[in-house]
Amino acid sequence: MERIAKHAVVRGVVQGVGFRWHAKERARGLGLAGWVQNLPDGAVEAWVEGPARSVDAFVDWIRHGPPAARVESVDLSDAPPTGSVRFEVRR
């Protein structure tokens, strides 16, 4: 099964709404590796790796995020898979 990776920067009302926690739970539920972190400018940055179908499902989720979030834009790019096996919330 092909592994792919994506890098995303999510902008809008995405900090203080549980975005990172929900992203971690969603990624782990999809069997993805990677990380999510808050950025100083109020955005959330994520990098995910795994089977293409699971990565696509995660990307679909981040386009709206958790219930309290209001996603205004998602800057998405392809990234090289690294073989990572965990998903973590970075501070």
Protein Blocks (a to p, Z undefined) as FASTA:
>chain_A
ZZdddddddedjfehnlmmmmmmmmmmmnopacdddddfkopacddddddfklmmmmmmm
mmnopfkbccfbdcddddddehiabdcddZZ
